[in-house]
Amino acid sequence: MAEQHSLQESGRRDAPAQGTARSPPTLDGLPVLDHTLSLLRGGVEFGDSVAAHGDVVRFDAMGMPFVAVYDPELVQQVLVDRNDEFRKGDYETSLGELVAPRGLAFTEGEQWRRDRQLLQPAFTPRHVQSFADTMVARTASAADDWAAEGTVDLRESASALTLDILVGTLFDIDLDAERGQVVREAMSALADRISGASTMVPEWLPTPAKRRFDRRMAALDEMVEALVRERRAGDGPGSRDDLLDTLLAAEYPDGSTMDAEHVRDQLVTFLMAGHETTAVALTYILWLLAGDSTVRDRLDAEIATVCGGSDPTFADLPALEVAEAVVNEALRLYPPVYAIYRQPVADTVLGGYELQEDQTLILGTYQIHRDDRWWDDPERFRPERWLDAGGGEDEDGEDENGEAADAEDRPEYAYFPFGGGPRHCIGMRFARMELQLALVTLARRLDFERVTETVEPSAKVTLDPGTVRLRVRDRR
C-alpha cells in the first residue's frame, strides 16, 4: 500500500494499478540485434531515450534481457530495503572475470561479506582522516607541474594525480612514472575492450582491442607481483598500517588469509577502480568550475576566509561548504558510475512489475540525477542548490536560488553517486575527502580557463569525458 501511494503521488509514470502486477513496458527492437547497437553507440543518450518511456522499461541487447529503473524509491528498494533479493548479476560479474574475479567489487554472498569485513578497517573515519595531509601535499606538487605546462590534458593529469594519491595513502608506496603508466594503460585498454564493436565480436576471435588488453593486463600483473615482493622483502606484512598490509597479513575469523591470487585481485580492483572514478569526477569538477566565474568567485572567497594563505587541512573541511557543494553538484551532473547493475535472485515483483531472475536491472544514476521531477533546472550547474538558501522563500515556494523549497522531500535515492545499501562504495568517505581537498588546493593555487568548450560523456567503464583541455596559470 505504501509503495503504491508513493508511485501515484510523486508523479511516477506508468505504474500498474494497485493490487496488480504485470510485465514492464517493452521497447521494440530490431530482429537479432535488438537494441545492441543503440546501447553500445548511444551510451547515456540511449538511457535518456529509454527513460522517456517510463520508470521501469524492458529491452533486449547483446542477447540479454534488461530492465531499466528510473524511480528513486525503487532504486532504494533494490539497493537497501530488499537488497538480499538482488545480486550483482551476470552482466557485471562478466566484467570482473576480465579484470579481477575475486575483487571486492565483483564477488557475491559470503565471500563478499568476509572480504568487506576484512577490508573495512582501512576505511574507518580515523584512518581516512590520517590521509588528508598526503592528499594535499601531492595535489600541491601536481599544481606546480600543471602550471609549468600551461595547458593540460585534464583527464590524463587528473588520472595521474588520483593514482599518486591512492598509492601514497592506501598503499604507502610511490609509483614511478613508468609504473603509473602501466595502471592507466590497463584502464584504457579495459575501456576499449568492453566498449563499442569489441563487445559484439566472438570471444575466441583475437581482435586488436583484445590483444592490447591482454598485453596491458599482463604488464599490470607483473607490476602488482613486484609490489607484493617488495613489501615482503622490506619491512614485511604487518609493519605498516595500510591496505596492502591488510591484504597480506589480515586474517578471516577462521584464521585463514588471502592467497596470492586473491590478493592480486583486490590490489588490481583498488588500483584501477579506486583512482579512475575519482579522476573522472575531478575532471568534471574542474571543467565545470572553469566555465562559471560566479561559482569560482564564491569558492575563492570561501578559501580565503577559511584557509587564508595556506593549503587546506582536514580541520578546515566542515567550513568549506561551497567546495563541498561544488563536488556534490558535479557528481550529480556527471556521476562517474553512471548506472548500477543488479539481478534478482529469483522471480519477483518491483513497483508492481514482474521481474524474472535472468533479467539485469539497470539503475539509471545519470538519468535520475537529471530528472526534473526531483531537481529544478536539472541540466544546469548550480552548486547553490546544496547550500542553505538563507534568504527565505518567494511567493512561488522557491528559495532565492530557484531550488524548490521542499527539496527536503526529494527521495533519498534521487542522488546516489556512490551507490547505496550494504554494497555502497567502500571508498566513499576517502573519495569525498580527496575531491574536496584536491579542489581547494588546486583552486587556491591555480586559475583555469577552458580550451575544451563542451564535453560529450561516453558510457565506458565510467562516464568518460574524453579529452578535456584547460589552460592553467599559477595565481600566486
TIDO-133709 format. One line per 2 residues: their letters; for each residue x, y, z of C-alpha. Coordinates in steps of 0.5 Angstrom, whole numbers. Example, Ala and Ser with C-alpha at 12.3 -4.5 7.8 and 13.67 -1.06 7.14 Angstrom:
REM TIDO-133709
AS	25 -9 16; 27 -2 14
//
This chain:
REM TIDO-133709
MA	0 0 0; 5 5 2
EQ	9 3 -4; 3 4 -9
HS	2 11 -6; 9 13 -7
LQ	8 11 -14; 2 15 -15
ES	3 22 -11; 10 23 -13
GR	9 24 -21; 12 17 -23
RD	10 14 -30; 6 8 -32
AP	5 5 -25; 1 -1 -25
AQ	-6 -1 -21; -6 -2 -14
GT	-6 -10 -13; -4 -12 -20
AR	3 -14 -23; 5 -14 -30
SP	11 -14 -34; 15 -8 -35
PT	13 -4 -42; 18 -6 -47
LD	22 -3 -52; 21 -6 -59
GL	28 -7 -62; 31 -10 -69
PV	31 -17 -71; 37 -21 -68
LD	41 -14 -66; 35 -12 -61
HT	38 -5 -58; 45 -7 -58
LS	48 -2 -63; 44 3 -59
LL	46 1 -53; 54 1 -55
RG	54 7 -59; 49 11 -55
GV	51 11 -48; 48 16 -44
EF	43 18 -50; 40 11 -50
GD	39 11 -43; 35 18 -44
SV	31 15 -49; 29 9 -45
AA	27 14 -39; 23 17 -44
HG	18 11 -44; 17 10 -36
DV	21 9 -30; 21 1 -31
VR	23 -1 -38; 25 -7 -41
FD	29 -8 -47; 34 -13 -50
AM	41 -12 -52; 47 -16 -53
GM	43 -23 -53; 41 -21 -45
PF	34 -18 -42; 35 -12 -39
VA	30 -8 -34; 32 0 -33
VY	29 3 -27; 29 11 -26
DP	25 11 -20; 29 13 -14
EL	24 10 -9; 25 3 -13
VQ	33 4 -13; 32 5 -5
QV	28 -2 -5; 34 -6 -9
LV	40 -3 -6; 37 -2 1
DR	31 -5 3; 31 -11 -1
ND	38 -12 -2; 38 -19 0
EF	33 -20 -6; 38 -18 -11
RK	45 -19 -13; 51 -16 -17
GD	49 -21 -23; 52 -24 -29
YE	53 -17 -33; 57 -14 -28
TS	61 -20 -26; 63 -22 -33
LG	67 -15 -32; 70 -18 -26
EL	72 -24 -30; 76 -20 -35
VA	80 -16 -29; 79 -19 -22
PR	74 -24 -21; 75 -24 -13
GL	76 -17 -12; 71 -14 -7
AF	67 -10 -13; 65 -17 -16
TE	64 -22 -11; 58 -24 -8
GE	55 -27 -2; 59 -30 4
QW	66 -29 0; 64 -21 -1
RR	62 -21 7; 68 -24 9
DR	72 -19 5; 68 -13 6
QL	69 -14 14; 77 -15 13
LQ	78 -9 9; 73 -4 13
PA	79 -2 18; 83 1 12
FT	77 6 11; 75 8 18
PR	74 15 19; 80 16 24
HV	84 12 18; 82 16 13
QS	83 23 16; 90 21 17
FA	91 21 9; 89 29 9
DT	96 32 9; 99 27 4
MV	93 28 -1; 94 36 0
AR	102 35 -1; 101 31 -7
TA	96 36 -10; 100 42 -9
SA	106 38 -12; 102 37 -18
AD	99 44 -18; 106 46 -19
DW	107 41 -25; 101 44 -28
AA	102 51 -28; 109 50 -31
EG	106 46 -37; 101 52 -38
TV	96 48 -42; 94 41 -39
DL	90 35 -41; 86 35 -35
RE	83 28 -36; 91 25 -36
SA	93 30 -31; 87 28 -26
SA	89 21 -27; 96 21 -25
LT	94 26 -19; 89 21 -16
LD	93 15 -18; 99 18 -14
IL	94 20 -8; 92 13 -8
VG	98 9 -8; 101 14 -3
TL	96 13 2; 92 7 2
FD	99 3 0; 104 8 3
ID	108 7 -4; 111 11 -9
LD	110 9 -16; 115 12 -21
AE	112 15 -28; 113 8 -31
RG	109 4 -26; 104 9 -26
QV	103 9 -34; 102 1 -33
VR	96 2 -29; 93 8 -33
EA	94 4 -40; 91 -2 -37
MS	85 2 -35; 85 5 -42
AL	85 -2 -45; 80 -4 -41
AD	75 1 -43; 77 -1 -51
RI	76 -8 -49; 69 -7 -46
SG	66 -1 -51; 63 -1 -58
AS	64 -6 -63; 69 -10 -59
TM	63 -13 -55; 60 -16 -61
VP	66 -20 -63; 66 -27 -61
EW	70 -28 -55; 75 -33 -59
LP	77 -28 -64; 84 -24 -62
TP	82 -17 -64; 87 -12 -63
AK	83 -9 -57; 83 -16 -54
RR	91 -17 -55; 92 -10 -53
FD	88 -11 -47; 92 -18 -45
RR	99 -15 -46; 97 -9 -41
MA	94 -13 -36; 100 -18 -36
AL	104 -12 -35; 100 -10 -29
DE	100 -17 -26; 108 -16 -27
MV	108 -10 -23; 103 -12 -18
EA	107 -18 -16; 113 -14 -16
LV	110 -9 -11; 108 -15 -6
RE	115 -18 -7; 118 -11 -5
RR	113 -11 1; 115 -18 3
AG	123 -17 2; 122 -10 6
DG	119 -9 13; 115 -15 12
PG	107 -15 12; 104 -12 19
SR	110 -7 19; 105 -1 16
DD	98 1 18; 96 1 10
LL	91 -3 6; 97 -7 3
DT	99 -10 10; 91 -11 11
LL	91 -15 5; 98 -19 6
AA	97 -20 14; 90 -20 16
EY	86 -26 18; 79 -28 17
PD	75 -30 23; 77 -37 22
GS	84 -36 22; 85 -36 14
TM	89 -31 10; 88 -29 3
DA	92 -33 -2; 97 -30 -7
EH	91 -29 -13; 86 -26 -8
VR	91 -21 -6; 92 -20 -13
DQ	85 -19 -15; 84 -14 -9
LV	90 -10 -11; 88 -9 -18
TF	81 -7 -16; 83 -2 -12
LM	89 1 -16; 84 1 -23
AG	77 3 -20; 80 7 -14
HE	83 12 -18; 79 12 -24
TT	73 14 -21; 76 20 -17
AV	80 22 -23; 74 23 -28
AL	70 26 -22; 76 31 -21
TY	76 32 -29; 69 35 -29
IL	69 39 -23; 75 43 -25
WL	72 44 -32; 65 46 -29
LA	69 51 -25; 73 54 -30
GD	66 55 -34; 63 59 -28
ST	66 65 -26; 61 67 -21
VR	62 60 -17; 69 61 -18
DR	69 68 -14; 65 65 -9
LD	69 59 -8; 75 64 -8
AE	72 68 -2; 71 62 2
IA	78 59 1; 81 66 3
TV	76 66 9; 78 59 12
CG	85 58 9; 88 64 9
GS	95 64 6; 95 56 7
DP	93 50 4; 87 46 7
TF	87 41 13; 82 36 15
AD	80 41 20; 78 46 15
LP	73 41 12; 67 43 16
AL	68 50 14; 69 49 6
EV	62 49 5; 62 52 -2
AE	67 47 -4; 63 41 -2
AV	57 44 -6; 61 44 -12
VN	63 37 -11; 56 35 -10
EA	54 38 -16; 59 36 -20
LR	57 29 -18; 50 30 -19
LY	51 32 -26; 57 27 -28
PP	57 21 -24; 63 17 -25
VY	59 11 -24; 53 13 -29
AI	49 6 -28; 49 1 -22
YR	47 -6 -24; 43 -12 -20
QP	40 -18 -22; 34 -21 -18
VA	36 -28 -14; 29 -30 -16
DT	23 -28 -20; 20 -22 -16
VL	16 -16 -17; 18 -9 -16
GG	14 -3 -16; 8 -7 -19
YE	12 -10 -25; 14 -17 -25
LQ	22 -19 -26; 25 -25 -28
ED	31 -28 -25; 35 -28 -31
QT	34 -20 -32; 39 -15 -31
LI	37 -9 -28; 40 -2 -30
LG	39 3 -24; 40 10 -28
TY	44 14 -24; 45 19 -29
QI	38 20 -31; 35 20 -24
HR	41 26 -22; 38 30 -28
DD	30 28 -27; 26 35 -27
RW	21 31 -22; 27 32 -17
WD	31 37 -19; 30 44 -21
DP	33 46 -28; 37 40 -27
ER	42 41 -33; 45 47 -30
FR	51 47 -26; 48 50 -19
PE	52 49 -13; 48 53 -9
RW	42 48 -9; 47 44 -4
LD	47 50 1; 42 53 6
AG	38 59 2; 39 64 7
GG	34 69 4; 27 65 5
ED	22 63 0; 19 67 -5
ED	11 67 -7; 12 61 -11
GE	15 57 -5; 22 57 -8
DE	28 60 -5; 32 65 -7
NG	37 61 -12; 31 58 -15
EA	31 51 -12; 25 48 -9
AD	23 50 -2; 21 43 -1
AE	28 40 -3; 28 36 4
DR	22 32 1; 26 30 -5
PE	27 22 -5; 34 20 -2
YA	36 16 -8; 35 22 -13
YF	42 22 -11; 47 16 -11
PF	53 17 -14; 57 12 -9
GG	51 7 -9; 48 5 -3
GP	46 0 2; 51 -5 4
RH	55 -5 -2; 56 2 -3
CI	63 4 -5; 67 2 1
GM	72 8 -1; 66 14 -1
RF	69 17 5; 76 17 2
AR	74 20 -5; 69 25 -2
ME	75 28 2; 80 27 -3
LQ	76 31 -8; 74 37 -3
LA	82 38 -1; 84 37 -8
LV	79 42 -11; 81 47 -5
TL	89 46 -6; 88 47 -14
AR	84 53 -14; 88 56 -8
RL	94 56 -13; 91 56 -20
DF	87 59 -25; 83 55 -30
ER	81 57 -37; 77 52 -42
VT	80 50 -48; 75 45 -49
ET	69 48 -49; 64 42 -49
VE	64 35 -46; 61 29 -49
PS	61 24 -44; 61 17 -46
AK	59 11 -42; 65 6 -42
VT	68 3 -35; 66 10 -32
LD	63 16 -35; 69 18 -39
PG	69 26 -41; 74 24 -47
TV	80 29 -48; 79 36 -43
RL	84 41 -44; 85 47 -39
RV	90 53 -39; 93 53 -33
RD	96 59 -29; 99 60 -23
RR	95 65 -19; 100 66 -14
//
